[in-house]
């Protein structure tokens, strides 16, 4: 067989001396942001209607998400109408902040702010592509030109938010294709954006570092995140956010390592719906924390209901082998495994005090809704 591996080059590792993330543990939940209604929705064969968007939004609120990206209102009339309905009909709970996405382009930013008129609190998430390939092929701009796109956008956002003091504004910036961008250039752009926006924000500026395409093993993503955190200016005034895609199948691991490296926040979707191979699954991340004794601050006790609602809204099935939620996850066809499960069920009646020590509950969190609730509590 011909060796075709020579066509490919390995991803260049990060020269990070004394990396600390391998020694860190996950001891608390990050800030969660669901992007099901934007990133997830744009990946659907048939995007959600306004009615389905409302249904998904209510589901996300009931699960406990406090930050929800609700759309790209300047790029879609459906998204624009949905944002207006949420605001006009007062469907946003007081403890939930909606987030909207916009390119770092003047007319799109202005349309985005128009969609948010009357909202009490919102995150304006703007981005521009920074990678070498996109600079050369898509935009035909040098680094200076790409940086100007980001800083011009930040300046306009500063002006528009300052003109509307009735809304509590939060700001988020993403150097799109962060993992394919030189780290020093990503750092330079992010620092300048923060310098522009920080004096006008009462809360930390969110710097989102997306694996727009997953290009390396999770440990390298962790190194990239730790390098940025170690070098970025005004770290105490910045919330570092992650947005891992799943092209290599390791988005969950990348997100966990990214938090170990110091990130504060994760954007993802329920069951990993997203473009191409999807993105990080917030259900798996959350329940991974739970099974290590960490409160994820999200409620998945009604997991069967959540699966069916997501399948209805997305018109995509949740895989029967999906971690924690698939119909076959806790089904065994092997005789010896069935015997062990039966004995485990019998043992639980007498060993409830030992559940946390022996992880017995990991065997059967989906036998029934009631049992699931008991075990997840």
GUFILO-240430 format. One record per residue (C-alpha): residue number from 1; residue in one letter; x, y, z negated. Coordinates in steps of 0.1 Angstrom, whole numbers. Layout:
# residues N
+-----+---------+-------+-------+-------+
: num : residuo :    c1 :    c2 :    c3 :
+-----+---------+-------+-------+-------+
: NUM :       A :     X :     Y :     Z :
...
+-----+---------+-------+-------+-------+
END
This chain:
# residues 377
+-----+---------+-------+-------+-------+
: num : residuo :    c1 :    c2 :    c3 :
+-----+---------+-------+-------+-------+
:   1 :       X :     0 :     0 :     0 :
:   2 :       X :    13 :    35 :     9 :
:   3 :       X :    23 :    55 :   -21 :
:   4 :       X :     3 :    87 :   -17 :
:   5 :       X :    12 :   101 :   -52 :
:   6 :       X :    42 :   120 :   -37 :
:   7 :       X :    17 :   145 :   -22 :
:   8 :       X :     9 :   158 :   -57 :
:   9 :       X :    30 :   178 :   -82 :
:  10 :       X :    25 :   174 :  -119 :
:  11 :       X :    12 :   204 :  -138 :
:  12 :       X :    40 :   224 :  -152 :
:  13 :       X :    42 :   220 :  -190 :
:  14 :       X :    43 :   250 :  -214 :
:  15 :       X :    76 :   259 :  -230 :
:  16 :       X :    61 :   261 :  -265 :
:  17 :       X :    86 :   257 :  -293 :
:  18 :       X :    73 :   245 :  -327 :
:  19 :       X :    37 :   241 :  -315 :
:  20 :       X :    15 :   238 :  -346 :
:  21 :       X :   -18 :   224 :  -332 :
:  22 :       X :    -8 :   187 :  -335 :
:  23 :       X :    -7 :   191 :  -373 :
:  24 :       X :   -40 :   208 :  -376 :
:  25 :       X :   -74 :   193 :  -385 :
:  26 :       X :  -109 :   203 :  -375 :
:  27 :       X :  -123 :   214 :  -408 :
:  28 :       X :  -152 :   238 :  -397 :
:  29 :       X :  -174 :   243 :  -367 :
:  30 :       X :  -165 :   269 :  -341 :
:  31 :       X :  -190 :   296 :  -329 :
:  32 :       X :  -211 :   278 :  -303 :
:  33 :       X :  -224 :   294 :  -272 :
:  34 :       X :  -247 :   274 :  -249 :
:  35 :       X :  -244 :   282 :  -212 :
:  36 :       X :  -271 :   258 :  -201 :
:  37 :       X :  -292 :   285 :  -187 :
:  38 :       X :  -265 :   301 :  -166 :
:  39 :       X :  -235 :   278 :  -158 :
:  40 :       X :  -256 :   247 :  -162 :
:  41 :       X :  -285 :   261 :  -142 :
:  42 :       X :  -264 :   271 :  -113 :
:  43 :       X :  -251 :   235 :  -110 :
:  44 :       X :  -286 :   221 :  -105 :
:  45 :       X :  -298 :   208 :   -72 :
:  46 :       X :  -331 :   227 :   -79 :
:  47 :       X :  -325 :   256 :  -104 :
:  48 :       X :  -349 :   260 :  -132 :
:  49 :       X :  -380 :   281 :  -129 :
:  50 :       X :  -387 :   308 :  -154 :
:  51 :       X :  -411 :   285 :  -172 :
:  52 :       X :  -384 :   258 :  -175 :
:  53 :       X :  -359 :   284 :  -186 :
:  54 :       X :  -382 :   295 :  -214 :
:  55 :       X :  -386 :   259 :  -225 :
:  56 :       X :  -348 :   253 :  -225 :
:  57 :       X :  -343 :   286 :  -244 :
:  58 :       X :  -367 :   276 :  -271 :
:  59 :       X :  -350 :   242 :  -273 :
:  60 :       X :  -316 :   258 :  -278 :
:  61 :       X :  -329 :   281 :  -305 :
:  62 :       X :  -345 :   252 :  -323 :
:  63 :       X :  -312 :   232 :  -322 :
:  64 :       X :  -296 :   262 :  -339 :
:  65 :       X :  -276 :   280 :  -312 :
:  66 :       X :  -270 :   316 :  -322 :
:  67 :       X :  -254 :   327 :  -289 :
:  68 :       X :  -270 :   317 :  -256 :
:  69 :       X :  -259 :   328 :  -221 :
:  70 :       X :  -293 :   333 :  -204 :
:  71 :       X :  -282 :   340 :  -169 :
:  72 :       X :  -265 :   361 :  -142 :
:  73 :       X :  -293 :   387 :  -138 :
:  74 :       X :  -276 :   407 :  -111 :
:  75 :       X :  -271 :   377 :   -88 :
:  76 :       X :  -306 :   361 :   -92 :
:  77 :       X :  -341 :   375 :   -92 :
:  78 :       X :  -352 :   346 :  -113 :
:  79 :       X :  -325 :   352 :  -139 :
:  80 :       X :  -333 :   389 :  -139 :
:  81 :       X :  -370 :   382 :  -144 :
:  82 :       X :  -362 :   357 :  -172 :
:  83 :       X :  -341 :   382 :  -191 :
:  84 :       X :  -368 :   408 :  -188 :
:  85 :       X :  -394 :   384 :  -201 :
:  86 :       X :  -372 :   374 :  -231 :
:  87 :       X :  -369 :   411 :  -240 :
:  88 :       X :  -404 :   424 :  -232 :
:  89 :       X :  -422 :   395 :  -248 :
:  90 :       X :  -399 :   395 :  -279 :
:  91 :       X :  -389 :   358 :  -274 :
:  92 :       X :  -354 :   363 :  -288 :
:  93 :       X :  -352 :   354 :  -325 :
:  94 :       X :  -336 :   380 :  -348 :
:  95 :       X :  -306 :   358 :  -355 :
:  96 :       X :  -300 :   349 :  -318 :
:  97 :       X :  -278 :   369 :  -294 :
:  98 :       X :  -283 :   366 :  -257 :
:  99 :       X :  -254 :   367 :  -233 :
: 100 :       X :  -254 :   377 :  -197 :
: 101 :       X :  -227 :   372 :  -171 :
: 102 :       X :  -215 :   397 :  -146 :
: 103 :       X :  -186 :   401 :  -121 :
: 104 :       X :  -163 :   429 :  -128 :
: 105 :       X :  -178 :   450 :  -100 :
: 106 :       X :  -195 :   484 :  -104 :
: 107 :       X :  -229 :   477 :   -88 :
: 108 :       X :  -233 :   443 :  -104 :
: 109 :       X :  -224 :   457 :  -139 :
: 110 :       X :  -249 :   485 :  -135 :
: 111 :       X :  -276 :   460 :  -125 :
: 112 :       X :  -267 :   438 :  -155 :
: 113 :       X :  -272 :   467 :  -179 :
: 114 :       X :  -305 :   475 :  -162 :
: 115 :       X :  -317 :   440 :  -170 :
: 116 :       X :  -308 :   444 :  -207 :
: 117 :       X :  -328 :   476 :  -212 :
: 118 :       X :  -346 :   474 :  -246 :
: 119 :       X :  -326 :   444 :  -260 :
: 120 :       X :  -316 :   447 :  -296 :
: 121 :       X :  -283 :   429 :  -293 :
: 122 :       X :  -265 :   414 :  -263 :
: 123 :       X :  -231 :   401 :  -252 :
: 124 :       X :  -220 :   415 :  -218 :
: 125 :       X :  -197 :   388 :  -204 :
: 126 :       X :  -176 :   401 :  -174 :
: 127 :       X :  -149 :   383 :  -154 :
: 128 :       X :  -126 :   384 :  -125 :
: 129 :       X :  -104 :   357 :  -109 :
: 130 :       X :   -67 :   360 :  -118 :
: 131 :       X :   -50 :   329 :  -105 :
: 132 :       X :   -22 :   330 :   -79 :
: 133 :       X :   -43 :   312 :   -53 :
: 134 :       X :   -73 :   334 :   -56 :
: 135 :       X :   -52 :   366 :   -57 :
: 136 :       X :   -36 :   356 :   -23 :
: 137 :       X :   -64 :   337 :    -5 :
: 138 :       X :   -97 :   351 :   -18 :
: 139 :       X :   -89 :   387 :   -28 :
: 140 :       X :   -57 :   395 :    -9 :
: 141 :       X :   -45 :   416 :   -38 :
: 142 :       X :   -14 :   417 :   -59 :
: 143 :       X :   -13 :   415 :   -97 :
: 144 :       X :   -18 :   452 :  -100 :
: 145 :       X :   -49 :   451 :   -79 :
: 146 :       X :   -64 :   422 :   -98 :
: 147 :       X :   -57 :   439 :  -131 :
: 148 :       X :   -74 :   470 :  -119 :
: 149 :       X :  -105 :   451 :  -112 :
: 150 :       X :  -106 :   440 :  -148 :
: 151 :       X :   -98 :   474 :  -163 :
: 152 :       X :  -122 :   493 :  -141 :
: 153 :       X :  -149 :   469 :  -151 :
: 154 :       X :  -141 :   473 :  -188 :
: 155 :       X :  -141 :   511 :  -184 :
: 156 :       X :  -176 :   511 :  -168 :
: 157 :       X :  -189 :   487 :  -194 :
: 158 :       X :  -176 :   511 :  -221 :
: 159 :       X :  -193 :   540 :  -205 :
: 160 :       X :  -227 :   523 :  -200 :
: 161 :       X :  -228 :   508 :  -235 :
: 162 :       X :  -218 :   541 :  -250 :
: 163 :       X :  -248 :   557 :  -232 :
: 164 :       X :  -272 :   533 :  -249 :
: 165 :       X :  -267 :   533 :  -286 :
: 166 :       X :  -300 :   516 :  -294 :
: 167 :       X :  -285 :   483 :  -284 :
: 168 :       X :  -258 :   465 :  -304 :
: 169 :       X :  -233 :   456 :  -277 :
: 170 :       X :  -207 :   428 :  -278 :
: 171 :       X :  -182 :   424 :  -251 :
: 172 :       X :  -166 :   393 :  -236 :
: 173 :       X :  -140 :   391 :  -209 :
: 174 :       X :  -128 :   360 :  -189 :
: 175 :       X :   -97 :   358 :  -168 :
: 176 :       X :  -114 :   333 :  -144 :
: 177 :       X :   -92 :   303 :  -136 :
: 178 :       X :   -71 :   310 :  -167 :
: 179 :       X :   -54 :   276 :  -166 :
: 180 :       X :   -42 :   283 :  -130 :
: 181 :       X :   -29 :   318 :  -139 :
: 182 :       X :     6 :   327 :  -151 :
: 183 :       X :     3 :   330 :  -189 :
: 184 :       X :    21 :   363 :  -191 :
: 185 :       X :    -2 :   378 :  -165 :
: 186 :       X :   -33 :   365 :  -183 :
: 187 :       X :   -20 :   380 :  -215 :
: 188 :       X :   -13 :   414 :  -198 :
: 189 :       X :   -48 :   416 :  -183 :
: 190 :       X :   -65 :   406 :  -216 :
: 191 :       X :   -45 :   430 :  -237 :
: 192 :       X :   -54 :   460 :  -214 :
: 193 :       X :   -91 :   450 :  -215 :
: 194 :       X :   -91 :   448 :  -253 :
: 195 :       X :   -74 :   482 :  -255 :
: 196 :       X :  -102 :   497 :  -235 :
: 197 :       X :  -131 :   481 :  -252 :
: 198 :       X :  -120 :   476 :  -288 :
: 199 :       X :  -126 :   512 :  -300 :
: 200 :       X :  -162 :   510 :  -288 :
: 201 :       X :  -171 :   476 :  -304 :
: 202 :       X :  -182 :   471 :  -340 :
: 203 :       X :  -174 :   434 :  -336 :
: 204 :       X :  -145 :   414 :  -323 :
: 205 :       X :  -139 :   414 :  -285 :
: 206 :       X :  -144 :   379 :  -271 :
: 207 :       X :  -116 :   367 :  -249 :
: 208 :       X :  -128 :   336 :  -231 :
: 209 :       X :  -100 :   314 :  -217 :
: 210 :       X :  -117 :   290 :  -192 :
: 211 :       X :  -104 :   258 :  -177 :
: 212 :       X :  -124 :   268 :  -146 :
: 213 :       X :  -110 :   237 :  -130 :
: 214 :       X :   -95 :   212 :  -154 :
: 215 :       X :   -59 :   208 :  -140 :
: 216 :       X :   -39 :   192 :  -168 :
: 217 :       X :   -40 :   169 :  -198 :
: 218 :       X :   -57 :   183 :  -229 :
: 219 :       X :   -24 :   188 :  -248 :
: 220 :       X :   -13 :   213 :  -222 :
: 221 :       X :   -45 :   233 :  -225 :
: 222 :       X :   -39 :   233 :  -262 :
: 223 :       X :    -4 :   247 :  -256 :
: 224 :       X :   -18 :   274 :  -234 :
: 225 :       X :   -43 :   284 :  -260 :
: 226 :       X :   -18 :   285 :  -288 :
: 227 :       X :     6 :   305 :  -266 :
: 228 :       X :   -21 :   331 :  -259 :
: 229 :       X :   -31 :   333 :  -296 :
: 230 :       X :     5 :   337 :  -307 :
: 231 :       X :    12 :   365 :  -282 :
: 232 :       X :   -20 :   385 :  -278 :
: 233 :       X :   -22 :   419 :  -294 :
: 234 :       X :   -47 :   428 :  -321 :
: 235 :       X :   -55 :   391 :  -328 :
: 236 :       X :   -74 :   400 :  -359 :
: 237 :       X :   -99 :   420 :  -337 :
: 238 :       X :  -103 :   392 :  -311 :
: 239 :       X :  -125 :   361 :  -309 :
: 240 :       X :  -107 :   335 :  -288 :
: 241 :       X :  -133 :   315 :  -268 :
: 242 :       X :  -130 :   283 :  -248 :
: 243 :       X :  -148 :   272 :  -217 :
: 244 :       X :  -135 :   238 :  -205 :
: 245 :       X :  -147 :   221 :  -174 :
: 246 :       X :  -145 :   183 :  -170 :
: 247 :       X :  -127 :   177 :  -137 :
: 248 :       X :  -103 :   152 :  -153 :
: 249 :       X :  -129 :   138 :  -177 :
: 250 :       X :  -112 :   153 :  -208 :
: 251 :       X :  -132 :   185 :  -216 :
: 252 :       X :  -142 :   173 :  -250 :
: 253 :       X :  -106 :   165 :  -260 :
: 254 :       X :   -94 :   198 :  -245 :
: 255 :       X :  -120 :   217 :  -265 :
: 256 :       X :  -111 :   199 :  -298 :
: 257 :       X :   -74 :   205 :  -292 :
: 258 :       X :   -81 :   242 :  -283 :
: 259 :       X :   -98 :   247 :  -316 :
: 260 :       X :   -69 :   230 :  -334 :
: 261 :       X :   -47 :   255 :  -316 :
: 262 :       X :   -66 :   283 :  -331 :
: 263 :       X :   -97 :   291 :  -309 :
: 264 :       X :  -128 :   304 :  -326 :
: 265 :       X :  -156 :   297 :  -302 :
: 266 :       X :  -167 :   272 :  -275 :
: 267 :       X :  -190 :   277 :  -245 :
: 268 :       X :  -205 :   245 :  -231 :
: 269 :       X :  -238 :   227 :  -223 :
: 270 :       X :  -260 :   200 :  -236 :
: 271 :       X :  -247 :   167 :  -223 :
: 272 :       X :  -221 :   184 :  -202 :
: 273 :       X :  -241 :   196 :  -172 :
: 274 :       X :  -221 :   218 :  -150 :
: 275 :       X :  -206 :   223 :  -116 :
: 276 :       X :  -187 :   194 :  -100 :
: 277 :       X :  -180 :   169 :  -128 :
: 278 :       X :  -196 :   191 :  -154 :
: 279 :       X :  -182 :   209 :  -185 :
: 280 :       X :  -177 :   203 :  -222 :
: 281 :       X :  -206 :   186 :  -239 :
: 282 :       X :  -217 :   204 :  -270 :
: 283 :       X :  -237 :   174 :  -282 :
: 284 :       X :  -206 :   152 :  -283 :
: 285 :       X :  -184 :   180 :  -298 :
: 286 :       X :  -210 :   187 :  -325 :
: 287 :       X :  -216 :   151 :  -335 :
: 288 :       X :  -179 :   143 :  -334 :
: 289 :       X :  -175 :   170 :  -361 :
: 290 :       X :  -204 :   156 :  -380 :
: 291 :       X :  -190 :   121 :  -381 :
: 292 :       X :  -158 :   135 :  -396 :
: 293 :       X :  -177 :   151 :  -424 :
: 294 :       X :  -178 :   186 :  -409 :
: 295 :       X :  -211 :   205 :  -407 :
: 296 :       X :  -216 :   214 :  -370 :
: 297 :       X :  -244 :   239 :  -379 :
: 298 :       X :  -264 :   225 :  -350 :
: 299 :       X :  -294 :   201 :  -355 :
: 300 :       X :  -294 :   170 :  -333 :
: 301 :       X :  -316 :   149 :  -356 :
: 302 :       X :  -343 :   147 :  -329 :
: 303 :       X :  -318 :   135 :  -303 :
: 304 :       X :  -344 :   115 :  -283 :
: 305 :       X :  -366 :   145 :  -279 :
: 306 :       X :  -336 :   167 :  -269 :
: 307 :       X :  -326 :   142 :  -243 :
: 308 :       X :  -361 :   141 :  -227 :
: 309 :       X :  -364 :   179 :  -228 :
: 310 :       X :  -330 :   184 :  -211 :
: 311 :       X :  -338 :   157 :  -185 :
: 312 :       X :  -371 :   175 :  -177 :
: 313 :       X :  -355 :   210 :  -174 :
: 314 :       X :  -325 :   199 :  -154 :
: 315 :       X :  -342 :   171 :  -134 :
: 316 :       X :  -311 :   151 :  -141 :
: 317 :       X :  -309 :   119 :  -162 :
: 318 :       X :  -287 :   116 :  -192 :
: 319 :       X :  -264 :    86 :  -186 :
: 320 :       X :  -274 :    55 :  -206 :
: 321 :       X :  -238 :    53 :  -218 :
: 322 :       X :  -235 :    89 :  -228 :
: 323 :       X :  -219 :    93 :  -263 :
: 324 :       X :  -244 :    94 :  -291 :
: 325 :       X :  -274 :   100 :  -269 :
: 326 :       X :  -276 :    74 :  -241 :
: 327 :       X :  -303 :    48 :  -242 :
: 328 :       X :  -277 :    19 :  -243 :
: 329 :       X :  -251 :    35 :  -265 :
: 330 :       X :  -261 :    14 :  -295 :
: 331 :       X :  -272 :   -16 :  -276 :
: 332 :       X :  -250 :   -47 :  -277 :
: 333 :       X :  -254 :   -76 :  -252 :
: 334 :       X :  -226 :   -97 :  -267 :
: 335 :       X :  -238 :  -123 :  -292 :
: 336 :       X :  -210 :  -117 :  -317 :
: 337 :       X :  -217 :   -80 :  -316 :
: 338 :       X :  -254 :   -85 :  -321 :
: 339 :       X :  -246 :  -107 :  -351 :
: 340 :       X :  -224 :   -80 :  -366 :
: 341 :       X :  -250 :   -53 :  -361 :
: 342 :       X :  -277 :   -74 :  -378 :
: 343 :       X :  -254 :   -79 :  -407 :
: 344 :       X :  -246 :   -43 :  -408 :
: 345 :       X :  -283 :   -33 :  -409 :
: 346 :       X :  -288 :   -57 :  -438 :
: 347 :       X :  -257 :   -43 :  -456 :
: 348 :       X :  -269 :    -8 :  -453 :
: 349 :       X :  -298 :   -15 :  -476 :
: 350 :       X :  -274 :   -23 :  -503 :
: 351 :       X :  -244 :    -1 :  -494 :
: 352 :       X :  -259 :    33 :  -489 :
: 353 :       X :  -234 :    47 :  -514 :
: 354 :       X :  -205 :    35 :  -492 :
: 355 :       X :  -218 :    49 :  -458 :
: 356 :       X :  -194 :    78 :  -457 :
: 357 :       X :  -164 :    56 :  -466 :
: 358 :       X :  -169 :    29 :  -441 :
: 359 :       X :  -186 :    48 :  -413 :
: 360 :       X :  -214 :    22 :  -412 :
: 361 :       X :  -238 :    49 :  -400 :
: 362 :       X :  -219 :    52 :  -367 :
: 363 :       X :  -233 :    19 :  -356 :
: 364 :       X :  -269 :    28 :  -354 :
: 365 :       X :  -278 :    65 :  -353 :
: 366 :       X :  -305 :    59 :  -326 :
: 367 :       X :  -325 :    29 :  -339 :
: 368 :       X :  -354 :    52 :  -343 :
: 369 :       X :  -362 :    89 :  -348 :
: 370 :       X :  -367 :    85 :  -385 :
: 371 :       X :  -335 :    64 :  -390 :
: 372 :       X :  -315 :    89 :  -369 :
: 373 :       X :  -327 :   117 :  -391 :
: 374 :       X :  -317 :    98 :  -422 :
: 375 :       X :  -283 :    89 :  -409 :
: 376 :       X :  -275 :   124 :  -396 :
: 377 :       X :  -285 :   140 :  -429 :
+-----+---------+-------+-------+-------+
END
